[in-house]
């Protein structure tokens, strides 16, 4: 049995989605963020030393694995029977590899910096420090973060203008990996002016397996359950 160690409002949702796409039996053990720090609880460190989510444990192979990309590759290579990943001789194969790495390696860092700066602006602080903090964060956003995020959104939107899915014409695990940063960007308004990204997010969120996963998880702020 595969156990998914699931933290609310986290990347774990995309692993839950992939488990549904693969039709695997699984168990979900849920963890809730600290409402003050928004961090994962210390109990996750009992599963993996870094205390992050997602993490899976697979009794069949005696594997405990963290990191979304690694988990996705493990599930695909172990259980997919050739589904959801182009063959190496296919033209789409290297697109698949690229987007699998791009999601966390290139796209998430500027999105995370943007989120941190937004939280800094909203944080309570002494009145005499707030103008300085606002000035510094505004300069960082204008000079670095916003142009970088815009560049990524334009790049992705242009790709999706020509392709229904990220790796060729077929849905693949690369779409699962790309889902979290894009639906978070749409929800936060970062991608709201990019029509192809918005359409893509609606497209994958309408998949039957995605909706099943949404119902089997806990709090997830980046998607809405569809009416039965």
ChimeraX commands (.cxc) that place a marker at each C-alpha (Angstrom):
marker #1 position 0.00,0.00,0.00 radius 0.5
marker #1 position 1.19,3.48,-0.86 radius 0.5
marker #1 position 0.77,6.10,1.85 radius 0.5
marker #1 position 0.81,9.77,0.88 radius 0.5
marker #1 position 1.81,12.09,3.70 radius 0.5
marker #1 position -0.35,15.05,2.78 radius 0.5
marker #1 position 0.05,18.62,4.02 radius 0.5
marker #1 position -2.88,20.94,3.43 radius 0.5
marker #1 position -2.42,23.59,0.72 radius 0.5
marker #1 position 0.74,22.01,-0.61 radius 0.5
marker #1 position 2.35,20.27,-3.55 radius 0.5
marker #1 position 1.02,16.99,-2.13 radius 0.5
marker #1 position -2.24,17.60,-4.02 radius 0.5
marker #1 position -0.59,16.88,-7.34 radius 0.5
marker #1 position 0.72,13.54,-6.06 radius 0.5
marker #1 position -2.78,12.65,-4.92 radius 0.5
marker #1 position -3.98,13.52,-8.41 radius 0.5
marker #1 position -1.38,11.28,-10.04 radius 0.5
marker #1 position -2.32,8.37,-7.78 radius 0.5
marker #1 position -5.89,8.75,-9.05 radius 0.5
marker #1 position -4.78,8.98,-12.68 radius 0.5
marker #1 position -2.86,5.72,-12.20 radius 0.5
marker #1 position -5.80,4.03,-10.47 radius 0.5
marker #1 position -3.64,2.93,-7.55 radius 0.5
marker #1 position -4.79,1.98,-4.08 radius 0.5
marker #1 position -3.43,4.41,-1.52 radius 0.5
marker #1 position -3.88,5.83,1.94 radius 0.5
marker #1 position -3.69,9.50,2.85 radius 0.5
marker #1 position -2.24,10.64,6.15 radius 0.5
marker #1 position -3.03,14.31,6.63 radius 0.5
marker #1 position -1.02,17.01,8.36 radius 0.5
marker #1 position -2.07,20.61,8.98 radius 0.5
marker #1 position 0.05,23.72,8.77 radius 0.5
marker #1 position 0.71,25.81,11.85 radius 0.5
marker #1 position -1.89,28.61,11.55 radius 0.5
marker #1 position 0.63,31.23,12.73 radius 0.5
marker #1 position 3.83,30.24,10.93 radius 0.5
marker #1 position 2.13,28.40,7.99 radius 0.5
marker #1 position 4.86,25.79,8.37 radius 0.5
marker #1 position 4.44,22.01,8.38 radius 0.5
marker #1 position 4.13,20.32,11.79 radius 0.5
marker #1 position 7.15,18.68,13.41 radius 0.5
marker #1 position 5.45,15.28,13.10 radius 0.5
marker #1 position 6.39,15.17,9.41 radius 0.5
marker #1 position 10.05,14.89,10.43 radius 0.5
marker #1 position 9.28,11.41,11.70 radius 0.5
marker #1 position 8.61,10.42,8.10 radius 0.5
marker #1 position 11.38,12.40,6.40 radius 0.5
marker #1 position 14.20,14.36,8.01 radius 0.5
marker #1 position 13.34,17.64,6.29 radius 0.5
marker #1 position 9.73,17.55,7.48 radius 0.5
marker #1 position 8.34,18.50,4.07 radius 0.5
marker #1 position 5.37,17.33,2.03 radius 0.5
marker #1 position 4.74,15.48,-0.18 radius 0.5
marker #1 position 6.32,12.28,1.02 radius 0.5
marker #1 position 5.23,8.79,0.06 radius 0.5
marker #1 position 5.93,5.45,1.66 radius 0.5
marker #1 position 5.41,2.32,-0.40 radius 0.5
marker #1 position 5.15,-0.92,1.57 radius 0.5
marker #1 position 5.48,-2.98,-1.60 radius 0.5
marker #1 position 9.00,-1.74,-2.36 radius 0.5
marker #1 position 9.97,-0.46,1.11 radius 0.5
marker #1 position 10.56,3.01,-0.36 radius 0.5
marker #1 position 10.18,6.36,1.42 radius 0.5
marker #1 position 10.53,9.25,-1.00 radius 0.5
marker #1 position 10.21,13.03,-0.87 radius 0.5
marker #1 position 10.24,15.73,-3.60 radius 0.5
marker #1 position 7.38,15.95,-6.06 radius 0.5
marker #1 position 9.50,15.31,-9.14 radius 0.5
marker #1 position 11.18,12.26,-7.65 radius 0.5
marker #1 position 7.85,10.87,-6.43 radius 0.5
marker #1 position 6.25,11.37,-9.83 radius 0.5
marker #1 position 9.13,9.65,-11.60 radius 0.5
marker #1 position 8.98,6.77,-9.12 radius 0.5
marker #1 position 5.23,6.27,-9.57 radius 0.5
marker #1 position 5.48,6.50,-13.35 radius 0.5
marker #1 position 8.44,4.10,-13.60 radius 0.5
marker #1 position 6.99,1.63,-11.09 radius 0.5
marker #1 position 3.26,1.61,-11.79 radius 0.5
marker #1 position 2.33,3.42,-15.01 radius 0.5
marker #1 position 2.93,0.59,-17.51 radius 0.5
marker #1 position 4.06,3.05,-20.16 radius 0.5
marker #1 position 1.35,5.63,-19.52 radius 0.5
marker #1 position 1.85,9.37,-18.94 radius 0.5
marker #1 position 5.47,9.54,-20.16 radius 0.5
marker #1 position 6.65,9.73,-23.79 radius 0.5
marker #1 position 9.03,7.04,-24.99 radius 0.5
marker #1 position 12.62,8.19,-25.34 radius 0.5
marker #1 position 12.45,7.93,-29.12 radius 0.5
marker #1 position 9.36,10.18,-29.25 radius 0.5
marker #1 position 9.74,13.82,-30.22 radius 0.5
marker #1 position 7.94,14.86,-27.03 radius 0.5
marker #1 position 10.35,13.07,-24.70 radius 0.5
marker #1 position 12.76,15.95,-24.12 radius 0.5
marker #1 position 9.86,18.38,-23.70 radius 0.5
marker #1 position 8.66,16.05,-20.98 radius 0.5
marker #1 position 12.06,16.07,-19.27 radius 0.5
marker #1 position 12.35,19.84,-19.60 radius 0.5
marker #1 position 8.98,20.70,-18.05 radius 0.5
marker #1 position 9.45,18.14,-15.28 radius 0.5
marker #1 position 12.58,20.01,-14.18 radius 0.5
marker #1 position 11.41,23.51,-15.08 radius 0.5
marker #1 position 8.45,23.50,-12.68 radius 0.5
marker #1 position 10.57,23.54,-9.52 radius 0.5
marker #1 position 13.98,24.50,-10.91 radius 0.5
marker #1 position 13.01,27.70,-12.77 radius 0.5
marker #1 position 9.36,28.61,-12.16 radius 0.5
marker #1 position 8.84,28.13,-8.43 radius 0.5
marker #1 position 11.79,30.25,-7.11 radius 0.5
marker #1 position 10.53,33.63,-8.39 radius 0.5
marker #1 position 6.96,32.74,-7.43 radius 0.5
marker #1 position 8.12,31.90,-3.92 radius 0.5
marker #1 position 10.09,35.16,-3.64 radius 0.5
marker #1 position 6.98,37.04,-4.76 radius 0.5
marker #1 position 4.91,35.30,-2.08 radius 0.5
marker #1 position 7.49,36.03,0.64 radius 0.5
marker #1 position 7.63,39.71,-0.28 radius 0.5
marker #1 position 3.83,39.91,-0.25 radius 0.5
marker #1 position 3.80,38.35,3.23 radius 0.5
marker #1 position 6.43,40.85,4.37 radius 0.5
marker #1 position 4.27,43.74,3.20 radius 0.5
marker #1 position 1.29,42.35,5.11 radius 0.5
marker #1 position 3.24,41.52,8.29 radius 0.5
marker #1 position 2.80,43.58,11.44 radius 0.5
marker #1 position 5.85,45.69,12.29 radius 0.5
marker #1 position 6.69,48.91,14.17 radius 0.5
marker #1 position 5.30,51.96,12.38 radius 0.5
marker #1 position 8.76,53.51,11.91 radius 0.5
marker #1 position 10.06,50.40,10.11 radius 0.5
marker #1 position 7.07,49.87,7.81 radius 0.5
marker #1 position 7.94,52.71,5.32 radius 0.5
marker #1 position 11.48,51.38,4.96 radius 0.5
marker #1 position 10.25,47.81,4.46 radius 0.5
marker #1 position 7.70,49.01,1.91 radius 0.5
marker #1 position 10.33,50.95,-0.02 radius 0.5
marker #1 position 12.76,48.02,-0.10 radius 0.5
marker #1 position 10.17,45.43,-1.10 radius 0.5
marker #1 position 8.76,47.71,-3.80 radius 0.5
marker #1 position 12.21,48.15,-5.32 radius 0.5
marker #1 position 12.93,44.41,-5.23 radius 0.5
marker #1 position 9.58,43.61,-6.83 radius 0.5
marker #1 position 9.96,46.24,-9.55 radius 0.5
marker #1 position 13.61,45.53,-10.39 radius 0.5
marker #1 position 13.74,41.75,-10.14 radius 0.5
marker #1 position 10.72,39.73,-9.10 radius 0.5
marker #1 position 7.91,41.14,-11.26 radius 0.5
marker #1 position 9.91,41.20,-14.54 radius 0.5
marker #1 position 11.15,37.67,-13.87 radius 0.5
marker #1 position 7.67,36.33,-13.14 radius 0.5
marker #1 position 6.25,38.12,-16.19 radius 0.5
marker #1 position 8.93,36.56,-18.38 radius 0.5
marker #1 position 8.03,33.07,-17.14 radius 0.5
marker #1 position 4.29,33.59,-17.55 radius 0.5
marker #1 position 4.74,34.88,-21.11 radius 0.5
marker #1 position 6.99,31.94,-21.96 radius 0.5
marker #1 position 4.50,29.37,-20.64 radius 0.5
marker #1 position 1.51,31.10,-22.20 radius 0.5
marker #1 position 3.22,31.09,-25.60 radius 0.5
marker #1 position 3.90,27.36,-25.30 radius 0.5
marker #1 position 0.30,26.63,-24.34 radius 0.5
marker #1 position -0.93,28.68,-27.29 radius 0.5
marker #1 position 0.52,25.95,-29.52 radius 0.5
marker #1 position 0.09,22.85,-27.37 radius 0.5
marker #1 position -2.82,21.37,-25.45 radius 0.5
marker #1 position -0.45,19.73,-22.97 radius 0.5
marker #1 position 3.15,20.38,-22.02 radius 0.5
marker #1 position 4.75,17.30,-23.61 radius 0.5
marker #1 position 3.20,16.97,-27.03 radius 0.5
marker #1 position -0.47,16.32,-27.71 radius 0.5
marker #1 position -0.99,13.83,-24.89 radius 0.5
marker #1 position -1.51,14.43,-21.19 radius 0.5
marker #1 position 1.58,13.35,-19.22 radius 0.5
marker #1 position 3.11,13.45,-15.77 radius 0.5
marker #1 position 4.79,16.72,-16.79 radius 0.5
marker #1 position 1.33,18.28,-16.60 radius 0.5
marker #1 position 0.96,16.99,-13.06 radius 0.5
marker #1 position 4.32,18.53,-12.13 radius 0.5
marker #1 position 3.45,21.87,-13.73 radius 0.5
marker #1 position -0.01,22.03,-12.16 radius 0.5
marker #1 position 0.84,23.42,-8.73 radius 0.5
marker #1 position 2.74,26.59,-9.71 radius 0.5
marker #1 position 0.24,27.43,-12.44 radius 0.5
marker #1 position -2.95,27.00,-10.46 radius 0.5
marker #1 position -1.36,28.92,-7.57 radius 0.5
marker #1 position -0.45,31.69,-10.03 radius 0.5
marker #1 position -3.99,31.84,-11.39 radius 0.5
marker #1 position -5.52,31.91,-7.91 radius 0.5
marker #1 position -3.17,34.67,-6.74 radius 0.5
marker #1 position -3.87,36.75,-9.85 radius 0.5
marker #1 position -0.34,36.47,-11.23 radius 0.5
marker #1 position -1.49,34.59,-14.33 radius 0.5
marker #1 position -4.98,36.08,-14.67 radius 0.5
marker #1 position -4.02,38.05,-17.81 radius 0.5
marker #1 position -2.58,35.00,-19.59 radius 0.5
marker #1 position -5.51,33.32,-21.35 radius 0.5
marker #1 position -3.73,30.14,-22.39 radius 0.5
marker #1 position -2.52,29.45,-18.85 radius 0.5
marker #1 position -6.01,30.07,-17.45 radius 0.5
marker #1 position -7.58,27.78,-20.05 radius 0.5
marker #1 position -4.98,25.10,-19.36 radius 0.5
marker #1 position -5.62,25.18,-15.61 radius 0.5
marker #1 position -9.37,24.82,-16.20 radius 0.5
marker #1 position -8.66,21.95,-18.59 radius 0.5
marker #1 position -6.64,19.82,-16.21 radius 0.5
marker #1 position -8.82,20.67,-13.21 radius 0.5
marker #1 position -11.81,19.27,-15.11 radius 0.5
marker #1 position -10.22,15.82,-15.42 radius 0.5
marker #1 position -12.12,13.14,-13.55 radius 0.5
marker #1 position -9.05,11.93,-11.66 radius 0.5
marker #1 position -8.22,15.49,-10.61 radius 0.5
marker #1 position -11.68,16.01,-9.14 radius 0.5
marker #1 position -11.53,12.67,-7.34 radius 0.5
marker #1 position -8.22,13.68,-5.81 radius 0.5
marker #1 position -9.65,17.02,-4.78 radius 0.5
marker #1 position -12.40,15.24,-2.89 radius 0.5
marker #1 position -9.93,12.87,-1.23 radius 0.5
marker #1 position -7.60,15.58,0.07 radius 0.5
marker #1 position -8.12,18.23,2.73 radius 0.5
marker #1 position -7.79,22.02,2.42 radius 0.5
marker #1 position -6.52,23.09,-0.99 radius 0.5
marker #1 position -6.89,26.77,-1.80 radius 0.5
marker #1 position -6.03,26.60,-5.50 radius 0.5
marker #1 position -8.98,24.67,-6.92 radius 0.5
marker #1 position -12.75,24.39,-6.56 radius 0.5
marker #1 position -14.57,21.09,-6.32 radius 0.5
marker #1 position -17.06,20.66,-9.11 radius 0.5
marker #1 position -20.68,19.91,-8.30 radius 0.5
marker #1 position -21.59,16.25,-8.62 radius 0.5
marker link #1:1,2 radius 0.2
marker link #1:2,3 radius 0.2
marker link #1:3,4 radius 0.2
marker link #1:4,5 radius 0.2
marker link #1:5,6 radius 0.2
marker link #1:6,7 radius 0.2
marker link #1:7,8 radius 0.2
marker link #1:8,9 radius 0.2
marker link #1:9,10 radius 0.2
marker link #1:10,11 radius 0.2
marker link #1:11,12 radius 0.2
marker link #1:12,13 radius 0.2
marker link #1:13,14 radius 0.2
marker link #1:14,15 radius 0.2
marker link #1:15,16 radius 0.2
marker link #1:16,17 radius 0.2
marker link #1:17,18 radius 0.2
marker link #1:18,19 radius 0.2
marker link #1:19,20 radius 0.2
marker link #1:20,21 radius 0.2
marker link #1:21,22 radius 0.2
marker link #1:22,23 radius 0.2
marker link #1:23,24 radius 0.2
marker link #1:24,25 radius 0.2
marker link #1:25,26 radius 0.2
marker link #1:26,27 radius 0.2
marker link #1:27,28 radius 0.2
marker link #1:28,29 radius 0.2
marker link #1:29,30 radius 0.2
marker link #1:30,31 radius 0.2
marker link #1:31,32 radius 0.2
marker link #1:32,33 radius 0.2
marker link #1:33,34 radius 0.2
marker link #1:34,35 radius 0.2
marker link #1:35,36 radius 0.2
marker link #1:36,37 radius 0.2
marker link #1:37,38 radius 0.2
marker link #1:38,39 radius 0.2
marker link #1:39,40 radius 0.2
marker link #1:40,41 radius 0.2
marker link #1:41,42 radius 0.2
marker link #1:42,43 radius 0.2
marker link #1:43,44 radius 0.2
marker link #1:44,45 radius 0.2
marker link #1:45,46 radius 0.2
marker link #1:46,47 radius 0.2
marker link #1:47,48 radius 0.2
marker link #1:48,49 radius 0.2
marker link #1:49,50 radius 0.2
marker link #1:50,51 radius 0.2
marker link #1:51,52 radius 0.2
marker link #1:52,53 radius 0.2
marker link #1:53,54 radius 0.2
marker link #1:54,55 radius 0.2
marker link #1:55,56 radius 0.2
marker link #1:56,57 radius 0.2
marker link #1:57,58 radius 0.2
marker link #1:58,59 radius 0.2
marker link #1:59,60 radius 0.2
marker link #1:60,61 radius 0.2
marker link #1:61,62 radius 0.2
marker link #1:62,63 radius 0.2
marker link #1:63,64 radius 0.2
marker link #1:64,65 radius 0.2
marker link #1:65,66 radius 0.2
marker link #1:66,67 radius 0.2
marker link #1:67,68 radius 0.2
marker link #1:68,69 radius 0.2
marker link #1:69,70 radius 0.2
marker link #1:70,71 radius 0.2
marker link #1:71,72 radius 0.2
marker link #1:72,73 radius 0.2
marker link #1:73,74 radius 0.2
marker link #1:74,75 radius 0.2
marker link #1:75,76 radius 0.2
marker link #1:76,77 radius 0.2
marker link #1:77,78 radius 0.2
marker link #1:78,79 radius 0.2
marker link #1:79,80 radius 0.2
marker link #1:80,81 radius 0.2
marker link #1:81,82 radius 0.2
marker link #1:82,83 radius 0.2
marker link #1:83,84 radius 0.2
marker link #1:84,85 radius 0.2
marker link #1:85,86 radius 0.2
marker link #1:86,87 radius 0.2
marker link #1:87,88 radius 0.2
marker link #1:88,89 radius 0.2
marker link #1:89,90 radius 0.2
marker link #1:90,91 radius 0.2
marker link #1:91,92 radius 0.2
marker link #1:92,93 radius 0.2
marker link #1:93,94 radius 0.2
marker link #1:94,95 radius 0.2
marker link #1:95,96 radius 0.2
marker link #1:96,97 radius 0.2
marker link #1:97,98 radius 0.2
marker link #1:98,99 radius 0.2
marker link #1:99,100 radius 0.2
marker link #1:100,101 radius 0.2
marker link #1:101,102 radius 0.2
marker link #1:102,103 radius 0.2
marker link #1:103,104 radius 0.2
marker link #1:104,105 radius 0.2
marker link #1:105,106 radius 0.2
marker link #1:106,107 radius 0.2
marker link #1:107,108 radius 0.2
marker link #1:108,109 radius 0.2
marker link #1:109,110 radius 0.2
marker link #1:110,111 radius 0.2
marker link #1:111,112 radius 0.2
marker link #1:112,113 radius 0.2
marker link #1:113,114 radius 0.2
marker link #1:114,115 radius 0.2
marker link #1:115,116 radius 0.2
marker link #1:116,117 radius 0.2
marker link #1:117,118 radius 0.2
marker link #1:118,119 radius 0.2
marker link #1:119,120 radius 0.2
marker link #1:120,121 radius 0.2
marker link #1:121,122 radius 0.2
marker link #1:122,123 radius 0.2
marker link #1:123,124 radius 0.2
marker link #1:124,125 radius 0.2
marker link #1:125,126 radius 0.2
marker link #1:126,127 radius 0.2
marker link #1:127,128 radius 0.2
marker link #1:128,129 radius 0.2
marker link #1:129,130 radius 0.2
marker link #1:130,131 radius 0.2
marker link #1:131,132 radius 0.2
marker link #1:132,133 radius 0.2
marker link #1:133,134 radius 0.2
marker link #1:134,135 radius 0.2
marker link #1:135,136 radius 0.2
marker link #1:136,137 radius 0.2
marker link #1:137,138 radius 0.2
marker link #1:138,139 radius 0.2
marker link #1:139,140 radius 0.2
marker link #1:140,141 radius 0.2
marker link #1:141,142 radius 0.2
marker link #1:142,143 radius 0.2
marker link #1:143,144 radius 0.2
marker link #1:144,145 radius 0.2
marker link #1:145,146 radius 0.2
marker link #1:146,147 radius 0.2
marker link #1:147,148 radius 0.2
marker link #1:148,149 radius 0.2
marker link #1:149,150 radius 0.2
marker link #1:150,151 radius 0.2
marker link #1:151,152 radius 0.2
marker link #1:152,153 radius 0.2
marker link #1:153,154 radius 0.2
marker link #1:154,155 radius 0.2
marker link #1:155,156 radius 0.2
marker link #1:156,157 radius 0.2
marker link #1:157,158 radius 0.2
marker link #1:158,159 radius 0.2
marker link #1:159,160 radius 0.2
marker link #1:160,161 radius 0.2
marker link #1:161,162 radius 0.2
marker link #1:162,163 radius 0.2
marker link #1:163,164 radius 0.2
marker link #1:164,165 radius 0.2
marker link #1:165,166 radius 0.2
marker link #1:166,167 radius 0.2
marker link #1:167,168 radius 0.2
marker link #1:168,169 radius 0.2
marker link #1:169,170 radius 0.2
marker link #1:170,171 radius 0.2
marker link #1:171,172 radius 0.2
marker link #1:172,173 radius 0.2
marker link #1:173,174 radius 0.2
marker link #1:174,175 radius 0.2
marker link #1:175,176 radius 0.2
marker link #1:176,177 radius 0.2
marker link #1:177,178 radius 0.2
marker link #1:178,179 radius 0.2
marker link #1:179,180 radius 0.2
marker link #1:180,181 radius 0.2
marker link #1:181,182 radius 0.2
marker link #1:182,183 radius 0.2
marker link #1:183,184 radius 0.2
marker link #1:184,185 radius 0.2
marker link #1:185,186 radius 0.2
marker link #1:186,187 radius 0.2
marker link #1:187,188 radius 0.2
marker link #1:188,189 radius 0.2
marker link #1:189,190 radius 0.2
marker link #1:190,191 radius 0.2
marker link #1:191,192 radius 0.2
marker link #1:192,193 radius 0.2
marker link #1:193,194 radius 0.2
marker link #1:194,195 radius 0.2
marker link #1:195,196 radius 0.2
marker link #1:196,197 radius 0.2
marker link #1:197,198 radius 0.2
marker link #1:198,199 radius 0.2
marker link #1:199,200 radius 0.2
marker link #1:200,201 radius 0.2
marker link #1:201,202 radius 0.2
marker link #1:202,203 radius 0.2
marker link #1:203,204 radius 0.2
marker link #1:204,205 radius 0.2
marker link #1:205,206 radius 0.2
marker link #1:206,207 radius 0.2
marker link #1:207,208 radius 0.2
marker link #1:208,209 radius 0.2
marker link #1:209,210 radius 0.2
marker link #1:210,211 radius 0.2
marker link #1:211,212 radius 0.2
marker link #1:212,213 radius 0.2
marker link #1:213,214 radius 0.2
marker link #1:214,215 radius 0.2
marker link #1:215,216 radius 0.2
marker link #1:216,217 radius 0.2
marker link #1:217,218 radius 0.2
marker link #1:218,219 radius 0.2
marker link #1:219,220 radius 0.2
marker link #1:220,221 radius 0.2
marker link #1:221,222 radius 0.2
marker link #1:222,223 radius 0.2
marker link #1:223,224 radius 0.2
marker link #1:224,225 radius 0.2
marker link #1:225,226 radius 0.2
marker link #1:226,227 radius 0.2
marker link #1:227,228 radius 0.2
view
